[in-house]
Amino acid sequence: MNNLIMKKVIFLVDQINPDERLWLLEYLSRHLRRPLRQQRGSLRGIWKGVFPETFDIDFELKQMRSTWKSETKQLANG
């Protein structure tokens, strides 16, 4: 999109009232999210091949949470 089109859009937006601007913003927001949802895919698919197949994410997360809990208790007890 070139600069002239953006200037025209901004000029037109300046001509509408705040309620219409809000409606336009909501409309744009809905339409911007659609392509992002289609592109994302699943997290497992995105990370596939990054970690070895034997990597147990659930085990690792439990270990991290356990560490965080004990560190938080230590901080709280001073």
LUMVODREN-830036 format. One record per residue: residue number from 0; x, y, z of N, C-alpha, C, O in turn. Coordinates in Angstrom, 2 decimals, padded with zeros to 5 digits. Layout:
! LUMVODREN-830036
- seq nu nv nw cau cav caw cu cv cw ou ov ow
- NUM X Y Z X Y Z X Y Z X Y Z $
...
END
This chain:
! LUMVODREN-830036
- seq nu nv nw cau cav caw cu cv cw ou ov ow
- 0 000.86 -001.17 000.00 000.00 000.00 000.00 000.90 001.23 000.00 001.88 001.31 000.74 $
- 1 000.54 002.17 -000.83 001.42 003.33 -000.90 000.98 004.43 000.06 -000.09 004.37 000.66 $
- 2 001.82 005.42 000.18 001.63 006.51 001.13 000.38 007.33 000.82 -000.29 007.80 001.74 $
- 3 000.05 007.50 -000.45 -001.12 008.28 -000.85 -002.41 007.63 -000.35 -003.31 008.32 000.14 $
- 4 -002.49 006.33 -000.46 -003.68 005.62 000.03 -003.81 005.80 001.54 -004.91 006.05 002.04 $
- 5 -002.70 005.66 002.27 -002.75 005.82 003.72 -003.18 007.24 004.10 -003.92 007.42 005.06 $
- 6 -002.72 008.22 003.37 -003.11 009.61 003.65 -004.61 009.79 003.43 -005.27 010.49 004.19 $
- 7 -005.15 009.15 002.39 -006.58 009.22 002.13 -007.37 008.55 003.25 -008.40 009.06 003.70 $
- 8 -006.89 007.39 003.69 -007.56 006.67 004.79 -007.57 007.54 006.04 -008.60 007.66 006.70 $
- 9 -006.44 008.12 006.38 -006.35 008.97 007.57 -007.27 010.18 007.44 -007.94 010.57 008.40 $
- 10 -007.32 010.77 006.26 -008.22 011.91 006.03 -009.66 011.49 006.28 -010.42 012.21 006.93 $
- 11 -010.06 010.33 005.75 -011.44 009.86 005.92 -011.74 009.53 007.39 -012.83 009.82 007.88 $
- 12 -010.79 008.93 008.06 -010.99 008.60 009.48 -011.18 009.88 010.30 -011.97 009.90 011.24 $
- 13 -010.47 010.92 009.94 -010.62 012.20 010.63 -012.00 012.81 010.43 -012.41 013.68 011.19 $
- 14 -012.73 012.35 009.41 -014.05 012.91 009.09 -015.19 012.23 009.86 -016.30 012.77 009.90 $
- 15 -014.94 011.07 010.45 -016.02 010.34 011.11 -016.00 010.59 012.61 -014.99 010.99 013.18 $
- 16 -017.16 010.34 013.24 -017.27 010.61 014.68 -016.62 009.48 015.50 -016.30 008.43 014.96 $
- 17 -016.43 009.71 016.80 -015.74 008.72 017.65 -016.41 007.34 017.66 -015.72 006.32 017.69 $
- 18 -017.74 007.29 017.63 -018.42 005.99 017.61 -018.10 005.23 016.32 -017.89 004.01 016.35 $
- 19 -018.08 005.94 015.21 -017.74 005.31 013.94 -016.28 004.87 013.91 -015.95 003.84 013.32 $
- 20 -015.41 005.63 014.55 -014.00 005.23 014.64 -013.85 003.95 015.44 -013.08 003.05 015.09 $
- 21 -014.60 003.88 016.55 -014.56 002.68 017.37 -015.05 001.47 016.57 -014.45 000.40 016.63 $
- 22 -016.14 001.65 015.83 -016.67 000.58 015.00 -015.61 000.14 013.98 -015.40 -001.06 013.77 $
- 23 -014.95 001.09 013.36 -013.92 000.80 012.37 -012.75 000.04 013.00 -012.23 -000.92 012.43 $
- 24 -012.36 000.47 014.19 -011.26 -000.20 014.89 -011.63 -001.65 015.21 -010.81 -002.55 015.03 $
- 25 -012.85 -001.87 015.69 -013.29 -003.23 016.00 -013.34 -004.08 014.74 -012.95 -005.25 014.75 $
- 26 -013.83 -003.50 013.65 -013.89 -004.21 012.38 -012.49 -004.62 011.92 -012.26 -005.78 011.56 $
- 27 -011.57 -003.69 011.96 -010.20 -003.98 011.54 -009.55 -005.03 012.44 -008.84 -005.91 011.97 $
- 28 -009.81 -004.92 013.73 -009.24 -005.86 014.68 -009.70 -007.29 014.38 -008.90 -008.22 014.40 $
- 29 -011.00 -007.45 014.11 -011.52 -008.79 013.78 -010.88 -009.32 012.51 -010.53 -010.50 012.43 $
- 30 -010.73 -008.47 011.52 -010.19 -008.92 010.25 -008.68 -009.14 010.28 -008.16 -009.91 009.48 $
- 31 -007.99 -008.48 011.18 -006.55 -008.70 011.31 -006.26 -010.03 011.99 -005.27 -010.69 011.69 $
- 32 -007.13 -010.42 012.91 -006.90 -011.66 013.65 -007.12 -012.90 012.80 -006.45 -013.91 013.02 $
- 33 -008.03 -012.84 011.85 -008.35 -014.01 011.03 -007.13 -014.63 010.36 -006.89 -015.82 010.53 $
- 34 -006.36 -013.87 009.60 -005.19 -014.49 008.96 -004.17 -015.01 009.97 -003.50 -016.01 009.71 $
- 35 -004.04 -014.34 011.12 -003.07 -014.81 012.12 -003.47 -016.17 012.66 -002.62 -017.03 012.85 $
- 36 -004.76 -016.38 012.90 -005.22 -017.67 013.39 -004.93 -018.77 012.39 -004.55 -019.88 012.76 $
- 37 -005.12 -018.47 011.11 -004.90 -019.46 010.08 -003.42 -019.80 009.94 -003.08 -020.94 009.60 $
- 38 -002.53 -018.86 010.18 -001.10 -019.07 010.01 -000.48 -019.83 011.16 000.47 -020.59 010.97 $
- 39 -001.01 -019.64 012.36 -000.33 -020.14 013.55 -000.17 -021.64 013.61 000.96 -022.13 013.74 $
- 40 -001.23 -022.39 013.51 -001.15 -023.83 013.68 -000.98 -024.18 015.15 -001.12 -023.31 016.01 $
- 41 -000.68 -025.42 015.45 -000.54 -025.85 016.84 000.88 -025.59 017.33 001.83 -025.55 016.55 $
- 42 001.01 -025.43 018.63 002.34 -025.24 019.21 003.21 -026.48 019.01 004.41 -026.37 018.75 $
- 43 002.60 -027.63 019.15 003.38 -028.86 018.94 003.93 -028.90 017.52 005.07 -029.32 017.30 $
- 44 003.13 -028.47 016.54 003.59 -028.45 015.16 004.70 -027.45 014.94 005.65 -027.71 014.20 $
- 45 004.58 -026.30 015.58 005.61 -025.26 015.43 006.94 -025.72 016.01 008.00 -025.47 015.43 $
- 46 006.89 -026.40 017.16 008.12 -026.81 017.85 008.62 -028.19 017.42 009.66 -028.64 017.89 $
- 47 007.87 -028.87 016.53 008.27 -030.21 016.11 009.66 -030.18 015.48 009.94 -029.34 014.62 $
- 48 010.50 -031.08 015.91 011.85 -031.16 015.36 012.87 -030.30 016.11 014.07 -030.45 015.89 $
- 49 012.39 -029.42 016.98 013.32 -028.57 017.74 013.92 -029.36 018.90 015.10 -029.23 019.21 $
- 50 013.08 -030.19 019.54 013.54 -031.02 020.65 013.51 -032.48 020.22 012.75 -032.85 019.34 $
- 51 014.34 -033.31 020.85 014.32 -034.74 020.50 012.95 -035.35 020.85 012.26 -034.88 021.75 $
- 52 012.59 -036.40 020.13 011.30 -037.06 020.36 011.19 -037.61 021.79 010.08 -037.74 022.31 $
- 53 012.32 -037.92 022.41 012.30 -038.47 023.77 012.12 -037.40 024.83 011.97 -037.73 026.01 $
- 54 012.14 -036.13 024.45 011.99 -035.03 025.40 010.59 -035.07 025.99 009.61 -035.03 025.25 $
- 55 010.49 -035.14 027.31 009.19 -035.21 028.00 008.85 -033.83 028.55 009.31 -033.46 029.64 $
- 56 008.07 -033.09 027.82 007.75 -031.71 028.21 006.98 -031.67 029.53 007.21 -030.78 030.35 $
- 57 006.07 -032.62 029.73 005.30 -032.62 030.98 006.21 -032.82 032.20 006.03 -032.16 033.22 $
- 58 007.16 -033.72 032.08 008.11 -033.94 033.17 008.93 -032.68 033.43 009.11 -032.27 034.58 $
- 59 009.42 -032.07 032.37 010.24 -030.86 032.51 009.45 -029.73 033.15 009.97 -029.00 034.00 $
- 60 008.19 -029.57 032.75 007.36 -028.52 033.34 007.12 -028.77 034.82 007.16 -027.83 035.63 $
- 61 006.86 -030.02 035.19 006.66 -030.35 036.61 007.91 -030.03 037.41 007.83 -029.51 038.53 $
- 62 009.06 -030.34 036.84 010.32 -030.06 037.52 010.52 -028.55 037.71 010.93 -028.11 038.79 $
- 63 010.23 -027.77 036.68 010.36 -026.31 036.78 009.43 -025.74 037.83 009.82 -024.91 038.65 $
- 64 008.18 -026.21 037.80 007.21 -025.72 038.78 007.63 -026.05 040.20 007.47 -025.24 041.11 $
- 65 008.16 -027.24 040.38 008.63 -027.65 041.70 009.77 -026.75 042.17 009.81 -026.34 043.33 $
- 66 010.68 -026.45 041.26 011.80 -025.56 041.59 011.29 -024.17 041.95 011.74 -023.57 042.92 $
- 67 010.34 -023.67 041.15 009.79 -022.34 041.43 009.10 -022.29 042.79 009.23 -021.31 043.52 $
- 68 008.37 -023.36 043.13 007.68 -023.39 044.42 008.68 -023.34 045.58 008.49 -022.59 046.54 $
- 69 009.74 -024.14 045.47 010.71 -024.14 046.57 011.46 -022.81 046.64 011.75 -022.33 047.73 $
- 70 011.79 -022.22 045.48 012.47 -020.91 045.50 011.56 -019.83 046.06 012.01 -018.94 046.79 $
- 71 010.28 -019.89 045.73 009.32 -018.90 046.25 009.20 -019.03 047.75 009.15 -018.03 048.46 $
- 72 009.16 -020.27 048.26 009.09 -020.47 049.71 010.33 -019.93 050.40 010.24 -019.31 051.46 $
- 73 011.51 -020.16 049.79 012.75 -019.65 050.36 012.76 -018.13 050.40 013.20 -017.54 051.39 $
- 74 012.27 -017.50 049.35 012.19 -016.04 049.31 011.23 -015.51 050.36 011.49 -014.48 050.99 $
- 75 010.12 -016.22 050.54 009.11 -015.78 051.50 009.61 -015.91 052.93 009.28 -015.10 053.80 $
- 76 010.42 -016.95 053.17 010.93 -017.19 054.53 012.19 -016.36 054.83 012.64 -016.30 055.97 $
- 77 012.72 -015.73 053.81 013.84 -014.81 053.97 015.11 -015.45 054.29 016.12 -014.77 054.45 $
END
